[in-house]
Amino acid sequence: MQCSQRHRSDLMPPRRPHHLAPKLSYPEVYQQHSWTQLIQKYVLLWALSHPVLAKAGISMMKRALHLPHFMHAPVSGSMHYHFCGGETIETAIQRFHTDLPRGMCAAFDYAIEGVHALTGLEEFSHELLKAIDAAHAQYKKFVVVKLSAVIPPKTLQQLSTHQSLTPTEQEHLHLSQQALHNILEYALAKSVSVLIDAEHSWVQPAIDHFVEQLMTQYNINYPTVYQTIQMYRHDRPAYLKSFLEQLSQKNVHIGIKLVRGAYMEEENLHAVQRGIPSPIFPTKQQTDDAFDQAISTCLEFPTPVHLFLGTHNEQSIEQAYLQGKEKHLLDRVCFSQLFGMCDEISYNLSKRGANVVKFVPYGPVQHAIPYLLRRAEENSSASKHAYLERLSLGKEIRRRMFKTTAMH
Ligand SMILES: Cc1cc2nc3c(=O)[nH]c(=O)nc-3n(C[C@H](O)[C@H](O)[C@H](O)COP(=O)(O)OP(=O)(O)OC[C@H]3O[C@@H](n4cnc5c(N)ncnc54)[C@H](O)[C@@H]3O)c2cc1C
């Protein structure tokens, strides 16, 4: 379905459930932000919360990235600062500790967009090992891998459609797989879990195949590898059930990351262009129902499932929290939001005793900005969450202004 066909309610800012109203005072959430940072982030969120403006801004930024750095530095620098942990793992660790209070953990995500797997394979592996070391020092230990950063997307697509590879492509695939195994062995030695991102449906069959193999091989003592399932796909509820059945028979630890899915518009466009049915549910409500049902399926499955929920949706979060609490399974559930987004939700969850893991992307500006732009562009809900976040920032700005005035 095209964006324009979406139901109007999908485009409206979500209502915050009453019981999820912020329970913390704003200074606690934003105490690390200076005045400049508060205003900068407010302006960014203001732009992101207007779908038309956000679309225009994103497309302008994409073009501006080809221009000399100084021409886009004010915007790219600000985006990078507010939604990225910095350029290196060291800055990401530091930012995470200064910006967010104790009690939360980070899943470090080396965000390189458009860097071809083979040219950057060695650098990518090296960065991942450093991220694993950083994760190892935490209570909940996670790093993120996007398989298309290790295996070329073209190869993933060919494998997904059972096309044969040329000898050179096979050789490259072999090198990529070797790098992946090195990363996983290191993660295994450090008891760190690796979350494998879900991607476009045309490369996902190959990713599913690799992840299933890796889980069988590495999830013997604990869930080293987590599979991500996008619940906006109408074939995924059945996939989830058969996946769980299949893994439980193999006697391995099961790690599942549930998300709604980030590529809705591209998926729908891809389907229209090829005259094939869209893999996405026709309505947001169906996606929401599938997501919430998937949480129950995992929590009720007879074999223990380690669940990682990548969502900013407060209704789903509340349902998972209450269900996990009632079943005494909260220690097996991690709630995850993106760095710089929905901090209030993360804070509230953490205060209520839930495991909160912030996704912290980091990487050189020229590679991380395309990543952030893609996230903003493909995440159709960015505008909604940006809107809510902006309201909170506005309250904090007013609170500080009145405090300053009262002091004089
Ligand atoms: C920590 C974390 C990790 C993530 N990892 C991945 C990943 O590996 N792969 C990935 O694809 N995404 C990933 N995402 C992005 C995620 O899939 C969503 O795009 C994003 O989180 C918004 O969904 P939501 O549940 O937070 O909120 P909501 O605002 O409730 O949901 C918005 C989502 O609903 C769906 N939707 C919206 N409108 C419709 C419609 N008309 N019909 C059908 N469905 C609709 C879309 O999936 C949209 O993104 C991740 C998100 C987070 C927070």
PDBQT file of the ligand as one rigid body, heavy atoms in Angstrom, charges set to zero:
ROOT
HETATM    1  C1  LIG A 501      15.811  -1.302  18.869  1.00  0.00    +0.000 C 
HETATM    2  C2  LIG A 501      15.202  -1.375  17.497  1.00  0.00    +0.000 A 
HETATM    3  C3  LIG A 501      15.704  -2.276  16.574  1.00  0.00    +0.000 A 
HETATM    4  C4  LIG A 501      15.139  -2.360  15.286  1.00  0.00    +0.000 A 
HETATM    5  N1  LIG A 501      15.616  -3.271  14.388  1.00  0.00    +0.000 NA
HETATM    6  C5  LIG A 501      15.002  -3.418  13.185  1.00  0.00    +0.000 A 
HETATM    7  C6  LIG A 501      15.384  -4.439  12.269  1.00  0.00    +0.000 A 
HETATM    8  O1  LIG A 501      16.305  -5.217  12.505  1.00  0.00    +0.000 OA
HETATM    9  N2  LIG A 501      14.724  -4.519  11.085  1.00  0.00    +0.000 N 
HETATM   10  C7  LIG A 501      13.673  -3.692  10.772  1.00  0.00    +0.000 A 
HETATM   11  O2  LIG A 501      13.075  -3.850   9.702  1.00  0.00    +0.000 OA
HETATM   12  N3  LIG A 501      13.297  -2.726  11.622  1.00  0.00    +0.000 NA
HETATM   13  C8  LIG A 501      13.920  -2.562  12.814  1.00  0.00    +0.000 A 
HETATM   14  N4  LIG A 501      13.510  -1.579  13.663  1.00  0.00    +0.000 N 
HETATM   15  C9  LIG A 501      12.500  -0.585  13.230  1.00  0.00    +0.000 C 
HETATM   16  C10 LIG A 501      11.081  -1.119  13.523  1.00  0.00    +0.000 C 
HETATM   17  O3  LIG A 501      10.821  -2.200  12.660  1.00  0.00    +0.000 OA
HETATM   18  C11 LIG A 501      10.004  -0.064  13.284  1.00  0.00    +0.000 C 
HETATM   19  O4  LIG A 501      10.110   0.459  11.991  1.00  0.00    +0.000 OA
HETATM   20  C12 LIG A 501      10.045   1.091  14.236  1.00  0.00    +0.000 C 
HETATM   21  O5  LIG A 501      10.489   0.714  15.511  1.00  0.00    +0.000 OA
HETATM   22  C13 LIG A 501       8.621   1.666  14.382  1.00  0.00    +0.000 C 
HETATM   23  O6  LIG A 501       7.743   0.703  14.898  1.00  0.00    +0.000 OA
HETATM   24  P1  LIG A 501       7.278   0.740  16.427  1.00  0.00    +0.000 P 
HETATM   25  O7  LIG A 501       6.898  -0.631  16.865  1.00  0.00    +0.000 OA
HETATM   26  O8  LIG A 501       8.344   1.366  17.218  1.00  0.00    +0.000 OA
HETATM   27  O9  LIG A 501       6.081   1.782  16.460  1.00  0.00    +0.000 OA
HETATM   28  P2  LIG A 501       4.704   2.086  15.732  1.00  0.00    +0.000 P 
HETATM   29  O10 LIG A 501       4.726   3.534  15.494  1.00  0.00    +0.000 OA
HETATM   30  O11 LIG A 501       3.557   1.591  16.524  1.00  0.00    +0.000 OA
HETATM   31  O12 LIG A 501       4.675   1.304  14.369  1.00  0.00    +0.000 OA
HETATM   32  C14 LIG A 501       5.075   1.830  13.169  1.00  0.00    +0.000 C 
HETATM   33  C15 LIG A 501       5.298   0.635  12.293  1.00  0.00    +0.000 C 
HETATM   34  O13 LIG A 501       4.038  -0.012  12.017  1.00  0.00    +0.000 OA
HETATM   35  C16 LIG A 501       4.052  -0.545  10.707  1.00  0.00    +0.000 C 
HETATM   36  N5  LIG A 501       2.999   0.116   9.933  1.00  0.00    +0.000 N 
HETATM   37  C17 LIG A 501       2.761   1.462   9.882  1.00  0.00    +0.000 A 
HETATM   38  N6  LIG A 501       1.723   1.725   9.055  1.00  0.00    +0.000 NA
HETATM   39  C18 LIG A 501       1.307   0.534   8.560  1.00  0.00    +0.000 A 
HETATM   40  C19 LIG A 501       0.284   0.155   7.644  1.00  0.00    +0.000 A 
HETATM   41  N7  LIG A 501      -0.520   1.065   7.071  1.00  0.00    +0.000 N 
HETATM   42  N8  LIG A 501       0.153  -1.140   7.370  1.00  0.00    +0.000 NA
HETATM   43  C20 LIG A 501       0.947  -2.088   7.921  1.00  0.00    +0.000 A 
HETATM   44  N9  LIG A 501       1.918  -1.794   8.822  1.00  0.00    +0.000 NA
HETATM   45  C21 LIG A 501       2.111  -0.500   9.125  1.00  0.00    +0.000 A 
HETATM   46  C22 LIG A 501       5.445  -0.272  10.141  1.00  0.00    +0.000 C 
HETATM   47  O14 LIG A 501       6.240  -1.381  10.439  1.00  0.00    +0.000 OA
HETATM   48  C23 LIG A 501       5.895   0.949  10.923  1.00  0.00    +0.000 C 
HETATM   49  O15 LIG A 501       7.299   1.076  10.989  1.00  0.00    +0.000 OA
HETATM   50  C24 LIG A 501      14.067  -1.500  14.951  1.00  0.00    +0.000 A 
HETATM   51  C25 LIG A 501      13.562  -0.602  15.901  1.00  0.00    +0.000 A 
HETATM   52  C26 LIG A 501      14.111  -0.527  17.160  1.00  0.00    +0.000 A 
HETATM   53  C27 LIG A 501      13.545   0.438  18.149  1.00  0.00    +0.000 C 
ENDROOT
TORSDOF 0
